[in-house]
Amino acid sequence: MSKMASIAVWSCFTLATIVFAGGQTTCAAGEADALASHIDYTVKPGDDFFQYANGSWFSQHPIPSSEQSNGIFQLVQDTINAQVRKICESSAALTNAIKGSDRQKIGDYFYSGMDSVSLNKKGLSDLKDDFAAIDGINDLKGLIKEAAYIHQVSSSPLFGLYLSQDDKNSSKYQVYITQGGLSLPDRSYYVDTDKRSVEIRGKFVGHLGHMFGIIGYNKSQAKLAAARMMEMETAMAKASRKREDLRDPFANYNKMTFEALAAKTPTIDWKLFMDEVGLTKVDTVIVGQPEYLTALNGLLKKYSLADWKNYLKCQFVDGLAENLDDKTYLEDFSFYATTLRGVTEPKPRWKRVVGQTDGSLGELIGQVYVNDYLPAGTKEKLVEIGTAIKTVFAERINALDWMSAPTKEKALYKLNSVIMKVGYPDKWKDLSSLQVDRQSYVKNLMAANKWGFGYMVGKYGKPVDRTEWGMQPQTYNAYYNPSNNEIVIPGCNIIVPGYERKMADDAILYAIIGGTFGHEITHGFDDQGCKYDAGGNLSNWWTTEDSLKFTQKTKMIVDQFDGYVPVDSLHINGSLTQGENIADLGGIIMGLEAFKKTDQYRNNVVIAGLTPSQRFFLGYALGWMQNTRPEALANQVKSDEHAPAKYRVIGPLSNMPAFYEAFGVKEGDKMWRNENQLVKIW
């Protein structure tokens, strides 16, 4: 789940700046309230609350040419980027950094990325040995061996492979093999017939031709290789499941012995692949989509070795393009940023390099970030809000009129078992074996990728480490992990926009941060999460009757979102986005119920002329304040399980009578839904 907020950090969450006076407060003289100043009063709140709450800010802050959108994400990321930039630049400036130290690695990685002169002089020369290895392939065994190498250092050709907890035995790590190997974001791009998809396919073939030209092919060779690669990937896409069909964890859990996998796909030398990536003595695997591997097995024989070698080269370069010379980077940018997302201008180099350094060495940067930028008390405040949300969720479960007592008992047990990881990890990953220098930006990326892949596969056969984090404290996001029954909220979620010099009031804190906790906890009970028990194992713990009732309720939210059309004639895919939509609705409800227990709500504290309830809902809309280009919206609708930001506001709020009451929403308003249309789940 992607959350938002923005600009500054503070030491604690209190109402220290709020002055109580007969149940009302006002802003200090000369200070504009962020919520009130964002309102577009030309829009009725009951027609489009997203635009009502954020429209004034949108009109004053157009989307920069280097961005696909503008809003909270950018404000937060700009803040974090500036902080991480200081860490990178101060590290790069060190002349006596100890070899192998965190600062040496951060500084050298950043320096190599900022050295554009060397990058452009080298072109693709740092990859000449890799191209030679691909050229030297003379049989399918060699192809599989090289694919294994590319999986470790660049992209994931042919299929996806990762190590994770066994969905039916969360105490054991298991090898997963899934459909994959596509260059476009989703199978729909290869098969849909709408005008936008057809145009994108044409431009994609042109992009492939340009990439093959950069690699060294002449014009006719590049054109032929591009056309054939498009044909191959289209066949792979047609054999792939739709993204919404990947949401059923039972249907995508197909455990088989290693021998059965090898027999099913004899063209693929799985033992060779596993040995090359460092996975030895693999006895069983979990295959997500067996029919895809069957089709791939045939495609490997259908197309020539030369065709597959071309495919590997393009996949290899595309995975590294952002760390290569300007010519390669700009070709990659022109398609993946401009064509797919409408972005016309690259970000400044320092932003790109900061982002890549953080992406590769985030664990090292995170340790500095925690010490230098996270305020004292961050963990404690996040735990306080998270605990309040868990308490409210328990109350909501107990009050449900559609769930039976036996299922409630198990639901409460699962809720009480949820682990909350907040702020930052208590222990950090050991990157001492990773070597970084100032000689080659792309080689640094490949080394970091290989370290990360090795770290992942190195878990095989070892006890599951349930203390591990999957994000860094400077990553503005959050997640729920069903296998651990845990939520993870990194420390930078403490940032709130528009309150740089003072504390945000509880209405905003509980809308944004409380809503985040509620969202992630609800993921444990959405259409996917509800299929995992308290121990993190796939298990049907519902009574048959309760399961049917739950499905009926989730169908209502699917139908609701199916009706939204964000761009062109593209409807939101309610089935694909239902997990996030269920979590959004649960999150805002839990956040509101927890907020009702605060002094601000109980004392009816009015700020900037806004009641506590009004501030709460405006705060929620602030948390999704995002203006997005049409191209990026289309890309999101076609390939993302998250609905566009606007509908993550108007969707859940349209199901909340408390919102209707706060803003006088009435029948006839566009967001009004009759009682029998209101989605009521948790």
BAVEX-332109 format. One record per residue (C-alpha): residue number from 0; residue in one letter; x, y negated, z. Coordinates in steps of 0.1 Angstrom, whole numbers. Each point is the difference from the previous one (the first is absolute). Layout:
NUM_A_X_Y_Z $
...
% end
This chain:
0_M_0_0_0 $
1_S_13_-34_-8 $
2_K_-6_-28_25 $
3_M_7_-36_-1 $
4_A_7_-30_22 $
5_S_28_-25_-1 $
6_I_26_-25_10 $
7_A_14_-1_35 $
8_V_7_21_30 $
9_W_-8_-7_35 $
10_S_9_13_34 $
11_C_-34_12_11 $
12_F_-37_0_-8 $
13_T_-18_-22_25 $
14_L_-24_-28_-1 $
15_A_25_-23_16 $
16_T_-6_-27_-26 $
17_I_-38_1_4 $
18_V_-15_-25_24 $
19_F_-33_12_15 $
20_A_-26_-27_5 $
21_G_-36_10_5 $
22_G_4_29_-25 $
23_Q_15_-22_-27 $
24_T_34_-10_-12 $
25_T_14_-22_-27 $
26_C_33_0_-19 $
27_A_27_-24_12 $
28_A_-1_-34_-16 $
29_G_13_-1_-35 $
30_E_1_38_-4 $
31_A_-22_17_-25 $
32_D_-14_34_8 $
33_A_12_26_-25 $
34_L_-34_18_-2 $
35_A_-20_-32_-4 $
36_S_23_-15_-25 $
37_H_-2_30_-23 $
38_I_-38_-1_-4 $
39_D_-16_-8_-34 $
40_Y_-33_-16_10 $
41_T_-13_1_-36 $
42_V_-5_38_4 $
43_K_-27_15_21 $
44_P_15_24_26 $
45_G_-28_25_-7 $
46_D_8_0_-37 $
47_D_38_5_0 $
48_F_15_-2_34 $
49_F_35_7_-14 $
50_Q_-1_-31_-21 $
51_Y_-18_-20_27 $
52_A_27_8_26 $
53_N_30_-4_-23 $
54_G_-10_-21_-30 $
55_S_15_-33_12 $
56_W_34_17_5 $
57_F_-2_17_-34 $
58_S_-7_-34_-18 $
59_Q_31_-15_17 $
60_H_23_30_-6 $
61_P_0_13_-36 $
62_I_17_33_-8 $
63_P_37_-6_-7 $
64_S_12_12_-34 $
65_S_23_25_18 $
66_E_-28_17_19 $
67_Q_-30_22_-8 $
68_S_-20_-16_28 $
69_N_2_-27_27 $
70_G_-12_1_35 $
71_I_8_16_33 $
72_F_22_27_-14 $
73_Q_23_-26_-15 $
74_L_0_-22_31 $
75_V_10_29_22 $
76_Q_25_13_-25 $
77_D_16_-34_-4 $
78_T_4_-2_37 $
79_I_15_35_3 $
80_N_21_-6_-32 $
81_A_15_-31_15 $
82_Q_9_18_32 $
83_V_15_30_-18 $
84_R_18_-23_-23 $
85_K_18_-15_29 $
86_I_10_35_12 $
87_C_13_9_-35 $
88_E_18_-33_-6 $
89_S_17_-1_34 $
90_S_11_37_-5 $
91_A_13_-7_-35 $
92_A_20_-30_14 $
93_L_19_21_25 $
94_T_36_5_-10 $
95_N_9_24_27 $
96_A_-30_23_1 $
97_I_11_35_11 $
98_K_-3_25_-29 $
99_G_-30_22_6 $
100_S_-17_-25_24 $
101_D_-36_-11_-5 $
102_R_10_-35_-8 $
103_Q_26_12_-26 $
104_K_-26_21_-18 $
105_I_-26_-27_0 $
106_G_24_-27_-11 $
107_D_16_21_-28 $
108_Y_-34_12_-13 $
109_F_-13_-36_-1 $
110_Y_32_-14_-16 $
111_S_0_26_-27 $
112_G_-35_-9_-10 $
113_M_7_-38_0 $
114_D_31_5_-22 $
115_S_-20_-6_-33 $
116_V_32_-6_-20 $
117_S_13_35_7 $
118_L_-34_15_-6 $
119_N_-5_-16_-34 $
120_K_36_8_-10 $
121_K_-4_37_8 $
122_G_-34_5_-16 $
123_L_-7_38_3 $
124_S_37_10_2 $
125_D_-4_11_36 $
126_L_-24_27_-13 $
127_K_22_13_-28 $
128_D_9_32_18 $
129_D_-37_7_8 $
130_F_-10_-5_-37 $
131_A_28_23_-10 $
132_A_-13_27_24 $
133_I_-35_-3_-16 $
134_D_15_2_-35 $
135_G_19_31_10 $
136_I_-32_19_9 $
137_N_-2_31_-23 $
138_D_-28_20_15 $
139_L_-30_-3_24 $
140_K_21_10_30 $
141_G_21_-30_-7 $
142_L_-31_-21_-3 $
143_I_-13_11_33 $
144_K_34_-6_17 $
145_E_2_-35_-14 $
146_A_-36_-7_11 $
147_A_9_11_35 $
148_Y_28_-26_0 $
149_I_-23_-28_-12 $
150_H_-25_9_27 $
151_Q_27_-8_25 $
152_V_14_-32_-14 $
153_S_-27_-17_-21 $
154_S_-35_11_-9 $
155_S_-21_32_1 $
156_P_-1_15_-35 $
157_L_-23_29_-9 $
158_F_-17_4_34 $
159_G_0_-13_35 $
160_L_18_17_29 $
161_Y_2_-9_36 $
162_L_4_14_35 $
163_S_-27_-6_25 $
164_Q_-19_17_29 $
165_D_-21_29_-11 $
166_D_-36_-12_-1 $
167_K_-11_32_17 $
168_N_29_3_24 $
169_S_12_-34_10 $
170_S_29_14_21 $
171_K_18_12_-31 $
172_Y_15_-19_-30 $
173_Q_-10_13_-34 $
174_V_10_-6_-36 $
175_Y_-28_-17_-21 $
176_I_0_0_-38 $
177_T_-25_-22_-17 $
178_Q_-10_-14_-34 $
179_G_21_-29_-11 $
180_G_26_-11_-25 $
181_L_-20_-28_-16 $
182_S_14_-34_-8 $
183_L_-33_-18_1 $
184_P_-17_-5_34 $
185_D_-28_25_-5 $
186_R_-13_27_-24 $
187_S_-29_-24_-9 $
188_Y_23_-22_-19 $
189_Y_7_29_-25 $
190_V_-37_11_-5 $
191_D_-23_-30_6 $
192_T_-15_-16_-31 $
193_D_-7_-35_13 $
194_K_16_-28_-19 $
195_R_25_-9_27 $
196_S_13_36_3 $
197_V_3_4_-38 $
198_E_21_-33_-1 $
199_I_22_11_29 $
200_R_7_33_-17 $
201_G_12_-18_-31 $
202_K_22_-23_19 $
203_F_14_29_21 $
204_V_12_18_-32 $
205_G_17_-33_-10 $
206_H_16_-2_34 $
207_L_13_35_-3 $
208_G_15_-8_-34 $
209_H_18_-30_15 $
210_M_13_20_29 $
211_F_13_27_-24 $
212_G_17_-28_-19 $
213_I_17_-13_31 $
214_I_12_35_8 $
215_G_16_1_-34 $
216_Y_-24_14_-26 $
217_N_-3_-16_-34 $
218_K_-34_-14_-10 $
219_S_-13_31_-17 $
220_Q_12_23_27 $
221_A_-15_-22_27 $
222_K_-34_-1_-18 $
223_L_-2_37_-4 $
224_A_12_7_36 $
225_A_-26_-24_13 $
226_A_-29_15_-20 $
227_R_9_35_11 $
228_M_4_-10_37 $
229_M_-34_-16_-1 $
230_E_-15_32_-15 $
231_M_17_21_27 $
232_E_-11_-21_29 $
233_T_-35_-1_-14 $
234_A_-1_38_1 $
235_M_13_-1_36 $
236_A_-26_-26_9 $
237_K_-29_21_-15 $
238_A_11_29_21 $
239_S_0_-21_32 $
240_R_-29_-4_24 $
241_K_-18_-33_3 $
242_R_12_-21_29 $
243_E_-33_3_19 $
244_D_3_38_-3 $
245_L_32_-2_19 $
246_R_-18_-11_31 $
247_D_-12_34_10 $
248_P_28_15_22 $
249_F_-15_35_-2 $
250_A_-2_0_-38 $
251_N_35_-13_-3 $
252_Y_15_26_25 $
253_N_11_31_-19 $
254_K_27_19_20 $
255_M_18_26_-19 $
256_T_32_20_4 $
257_F_31_-12_-18 $
258_E_-1_32_-21 $
259_A_-36_-7_-11 $
260_L_9_-36_-10 $
261_A_29_14_-21 $
262_A_-23_26_-16 $
263_K_-26_-26_-7 $
264_T_24_-24_-18 $
265_P_28_21_-14 $
266_T_13_-28_-22 $
267_I_10_-20_31 $
268_D_30_14_19 $
269_W_-12_-9_34 $
270_K_29_16_19 $
271_L_24_-21_-20 $
272_F_-20_-31_6 $
273_M_-2_7_38 $
274_D_37_8_3 $
275_E_9_-32_-18 $
276_V_-21_-22_23 $
277_G_13_17_31 $
278_L_-31_22_8 $
279_T_13_35_7 $
280_K_-19_31_12 $
281_V_-34_-15_-9 $
282_D_-25_28_5 $
283_T_-33_-17_-6 $
284_V_-12_-33_-16 $
285_I_-32_-19_-1 $
286_V_-11_-9_-35 $
287_G_-24_-29_-3 $
288_Q_-13_7_-35 $
289_P_10_34_-14 $
290_E_-17_-6_-33 $
291_Y_24_-29_-6 $
292_L_31_22_5 $
293_T_-15_26_-24 $
294_A_-5_-27_-26 $
295_L_35_-14_5 $
296_N_15_35_-3 $
297_G_-15_1_-35 $
298_L_10_-35_-9 $
299_L_36_7_8 $
300_K_-1_27_-27 $
301_K_-22_-20_-25 $
302_Y_23_-31_-2 $
303_S_36_2_-11 $
304_L_30_-2_24 $
305_A_9_-33_-18 $
306_D_-34_-14_9 $
307_W_4_9_36 $
308_K_35_-15_2 $
309_N_-14_-32_-13 $
310_Y_-27_1_26 $
311_L_26_5_28 $
312_K_21_-29_-12 $
313_C_-29_-24_0 $
314_Q_-13_12_33 $
315_F_35_-3_15 $
316_V_5_-36_-12 $
317_D_-36_-11_8 $
318_G_6_10_36 $
319_L_31_-21_3 $
320_A_-9_-29_-23 $
321_E_-3_-26_27 $
322_N_36_5_11 $
323_L_15_-2_-35 $
324_D_9_-28_-23 $
325_D_-24_-28_-10 $
326_K_-8_14_-34 $
327_T_-11_33_15 $
328_Y_-18_-16_29 $
329_L_-19_-25_-22 $
330_E_-12_28_-23 $
331_D_-12_19_30 $
332_F_-16_-32_14 $
333_S_-17_-9_-33 $
334_F_-20_32_1 $
335_Y_-5_9_36 $
336_A_-4_-35_13 $
337_T_-14_-20_-29 $
338_T_-20_25_-20 $
339_L_-14_19_30 $
340_R_-3_-27_26 $
341_G_0_-33_-19 $
342_V_32_-14_17 $
343_T_19_-22_-25 $
344_E_31_-10_19 $
345_P_24_22_20 $
346_K_6_-8_37 $
347_P_32_-18_8 $
348_R_29_24_1 $
349_W_5_-4_38 $
350_K_-36_11_6 $
351_R_4_30_-21 $
352_V_33_10_16 $
353_V_-13_-7_35 $
354_G_-29_23_-7 $
355_Q_22_27_-15 $
356_T_25_-2_29 $
357_D_-28_2_25 $
358_G_-15_29_-19 $
359_S_32_20_0 $
360_L_15_-10_33 $
361_G_-32_-9_19 $
362_E_9_22_30 $
363_L_33_-20_5 $
364_I_-17_-34_-7 $
365_G_-28_9_24 $
366_Q_24_3_29 $
367_V_12_-35_-5 $
368_Y_-35_-13_-7 $
369_V_-13_13_33 $
370_N_28_-17_19 $
371_D_-1_-33_-19 $
372_Y_-37_-5_-10 $
373_L_-25_20_20 $
374_P_-12_-18_31 $
375_A_2_16_34 $
376_G_-32_17_9 $
377_T_-9_10_-35 $
378_K_-4_37_8 $
379_E_-20_-8_32 $
380_K_-25_-22_-18 $
381_L_-5_24_-28 $
382_V_-6_28_25 $
383_E_-25_-22_18 $
384_I_-21_-7_-31 $
385_G_3_36_-12 $
386_T_-11_14_33 $
387_A_-31_-23_-1 $
388_I_-9_12_-34 $
389_K_3_37_10 $
390_T_-23_-7_30 $
391_V_-26_-16_-23 $
392_F_3_29_-25 $
393_A_-8_25_28 $
394_E_-30_-21_10 $
395_R_-12_0_-36 $
396_I_4_38_-3 $
397_N_-20_6_32 $
398_A_-28_-23_-13 $
399_L_-3_16_-35 $
400_D_-35_12_-7 $
401_W_9_23_-29 $
402_M_28_21_16 $
403_S_-6_30_22 $
404_A_15_5_34 $
405_P_24_27_-10 $
406_T_15_-21_-29 $
407_K_1_-31_22 $
408_E_21_19_25 $
409_K_25_10_-26 $
410_A_0_-35_-15 $
411_L_7_-15_34 $
412_Y_28_25_6 $
413_K_16_-9_-33 $
414_L_-4_-38_7 $
415_N_16_4_35 $
416_S_28_20_-16 $
417_V_9_-28_-25 $
418_I_36_-11_4 $
419_M_6_-37_-4 $
420_K_35_-10_-12 $
421_V_3_-38_0 $
422_G_27_-26_-4 $
423_Y_31_21_-9 $
424_P_14_35_6 $
425_D_18_9_31 $
426_K_27_17_-20 $
427_W_14_-8_-34 $
428_K_10_22_-29 $
429_D_37_7_-4 $
430_L_13_-14_-33 $
431_S_37_4_9 $
432_S_5_24_-30 $
433_L_-13_-25_-25 $
434_Q_28_-19_-18 $
435_V_-5_-34_-15 $
436_D_25_-24_-16 $
437_R_0_-31_-22 $
438_Q_9_17_-33 $
439_S_-33_11_-14 $
440_Y_-36_-11_9 $
441_V_-16_30_-18 $
442_K_24_25_15 $
443_N_-9_-14_35 $
444_L_-36_6_-8 $
445_M_7_35_-12 $
446_A_20_7_31 $
447_A_-28_-13_22 $
448_N_-26_20_-19 $
449_K_21_32_3 $
450_W_4_-6_37 $
451_G_-37_-4_4 $
452_F_-8_31_-20 $
453_G_26_20_19 $
454_Y_-14_-12_33 $
455_M_-34_12_-10 $
456_V_10_35_-12 $
457_G_24_3_29 $
458_K_-31_4_23 $
459_Y_-8_34_-16 $
460_G_1_28_26 $
461_K_4_-25_29 $
462_P_-26_-8_27 $
463_V_-23_-29_-9 $
464_D_11_-33_14 $
465_R_-33_-17_11 $
466_T_19_-31_12 $
467_E_11_-9_-35 $
468_W_-13_-32_-17 $
469_G_-8_-3_-37 $
470_M_3_-38_0 $
471_Q_23_-27_12 $
472_P_-9_-27_25 $
473_Q_3_-26_-27 $
474_T_-24_18_-23 $
475_Y_-34_-19_0 $
476_N_-22_30_-3 $
477_A_-14_28_22 $
478_Y_-10_36_-4 $
479_Y_-18_30_14 $
480_N_18_34_-2 $
481_P_-26_28_3 $
482_S_27_27_6 $
483_N_11_-17_31 $
484_N_-33_-16_8 $
485_E_18_-33_5 $
486_I_-3_-36_-10 $
487_V_31_-21_-7 $
488_I_-1_-38_2 $
489_P_34_-17_-7 $
490_G_9_-30_21 $
491_C_-3_-27_-27 $
492_N_-38_6_1 $
493_I_2_-25_28 $
494_I_3_-28_-26 $
495_V_-31_-21_-5 $
496_P_-4_-27_-27 $
497_G_-6_-37_8 $
498_Y_10_3_37 $
499_E_37_-6_-2 $
500_R_2_-24_29 $
501_K_-27_15_23 $
502_M_-17_32_9 $
503_A_-29_12_-21 $
504_D_-31_5_20 $
505_D_-14_34_8 $
506_A_-27_-2_-27 $
507_I_28_1_-26 $
508_L_22_24_18 $
509_Y_-28_26_4 $
510_A_-12_-5_-36 $
511_I_34_5_-16 $
512_I_21_21_25 $
513_G_-30_16_17 $
514_G_-14_7_-35 $
515_T_32_16_-10 $
516_F_0_23_30 $
517_G_-37_8_-6 $
518_H_7_6_-37 $
519_E_29_25_6 $
520_I_-19_18_28 $
521_T_-30_3_-22 $
522_H_22_17_-27 $
523_G_1_29_24 $
524_F_-38_3_-6 $
525_D_-4_-10_-36 $
526_D_-8_24_-29 $
527_Q_36_14_2 $
528_G_10_-5_36 $
529_C_-32_16_13 $
530_K_13_33_-14 $
531_Y_30_1_24 $
532_D_-3_9_37 $
533_A_16_-16_30 $
534_G_32_20_-6 $
535_G_4_-12_-36 $
536_N_-11_32_-17 $
537_L_-26_4_-28 $
538_S_-30_14_19 $
539_N_-37_-2_-4 $
540_W_-9_-11_36 $
541_W_-34_-14_-9 $
542_T_-33_18_3 $
543_T_-16_6_-34 $
544_E_-29_-24_7 $
545_D_24_-28_12 $
546_S_21_5_-31 $
547_L_-30_-4_-23 $
548_K_-11_-32_18 $
549_F_35_-14_-2 $
550_T_2_7_-38 $
551_Q_-34_-17_-5 $
552_K_13_-31_18 $
553_T_32_-1_-19 $
554_K_-19_3_-33 $
555_M_-17_-33_9 $
556_I_33_-18_1 $
557_V_11_17_-32 $
558_D_-31_-12_-17 $
559_Q_4_-35_14 $
560_F_36_-4_-13 $
561_D_-8_16_-34 $
562_G_-22_-30_-6 $
563_Y_27_-26_3 $
564_V_17_-12_-33 $
565_P_32_-20_8 $
566_V_12_-5_-36 $
567_D_-12_6_-35 $
568_S_-25_28_1 $
569_L_21_20_24 $
570_H_-19_13_30 $
571_I_17_8_33 $
572_N_3_38_4 $
573_G_-20_6_31 $
574_S_11_36_4 $
575_L_37_-9_-3 $
576_T_-2_-30_24 $
577_Q_-24_15_25 $
578_G_26_9_26 $
579_E_13_-36_1 $
580_N_-36_-14_-1 $
581_I_-10_22_29 $
582_A_30_-11_20 $
583_D_-6_-37_-8 $
584_L_-36_3_13 $
585_G_11_19_31 $
586_G_29_-24_6 $
587_I_-21_-32_-1 $
588_I_-27_15_22 $
589_M_25_12_26 $
590_G_18_-33_-1 $
591_L_-33_-19_6 $
592_E_-11_22_28 $
593_A_34_-3_17 $
594_F_0_-38_-5 $
595_K_-34_-2_17 $
596_K_18_10_32 $
597_T_24_-30_-1 $
598_D_-5_-33_19 $
599_Q_-2_-19_-32 $
600_Y_-31_18_-11 $
601_R_-16_3_34 $
602_N_5_-37_7 $
603_N_-12_-10_-35 $
604_V_32_-20_-6 $
605_V_-6_-21_-31 $
606_I_32_-11_-20 $
607_A_-1_-24_-29 $
608_G_-38_1_1 $
609_L_0_38_-5 $
610_T_-16_25_24 $
611_P_20_30_11 $
612_S_-19_23_-24 $
613_Q_5_-24_-29 $
614_R_37_-2_8 $
615_F_2_38_2 $
616_F_-15_5_-35 $
617_L_20_-28_-15 $
618_G_31_15_16 $
619_Y_-8_33_-16 $
620_A_-3_-18_-34 $
621_L_33_-18_7 $
622_G_16_35_4 $
623_W_-10_8_-36 $
624_M_6_-35_-16 $
625_Q_14_11_-34 $
626_N_-6_-16_-34 $
627_T_10_25_-27 $
628_R_6_-1_-38 $
629_P_-25_19_-22 $
630_E_27_23_-13 $
631_A_11_10_35 $
632_L_-37_5_10 $
633_A_-5_23_-29 $
634_N_31_19_9 $
635_Q_-11_3_36 $
636_V_-35_12_-9 $
637_K_13_27_-23 $
638_S_28_13_22 $
639_D_-4_-10_37 $
640_E_-21_15_28 $
641_H_-3_-34_15 $
642_A_-28_-23_-13 $
643_P_11_-36_-10 $
644_A_2_-24_30 $
645_K_-33_-18_-8 $
646_Y_-20_32_4 $
647_R_18_10_31 $
648_V_-16_-31_15 $
649_I_-35_-1_-15 $
650_G_-4_38_0 $
651_P_2_7_37 $
652_L_-15_-33_11 $
653_S_-31_7_-22 $
654_N_-7_29_24 $
655_M_3_-20_32 $
656_P_-31_-17_15 $
657_A_23_-19_24 $
658_F_15_-17_-31 $
659_Y_-35_-9_-13 $
660_E_-8_-16_34 $
661_A_33_-20_2 $
662_F_-5_-16_-34 $
663_G_-37_0_-5 $
664_V_0_25_-28 $
665_K_-35_8_-12 $
666_E_-19_20_-25 $
667_G_7_-14_-35 $
668_D_37_-7_8 $
669_K_23_22_-22 $
670_M_16_17_30 $
671_W_-33_9_16 $
672_R_-9_37_3 $
673_N_-32_14_12 $
674_E_0_20_32 $
675_N_-2_33_-18 $
676_Q_30_-10_-22 $
677_L_23_-8_29 $
678_V_29_25_3 $
679_K_2_11_36 $
680_I_27_26_7 $
681_W_21_-7_31 $
% end
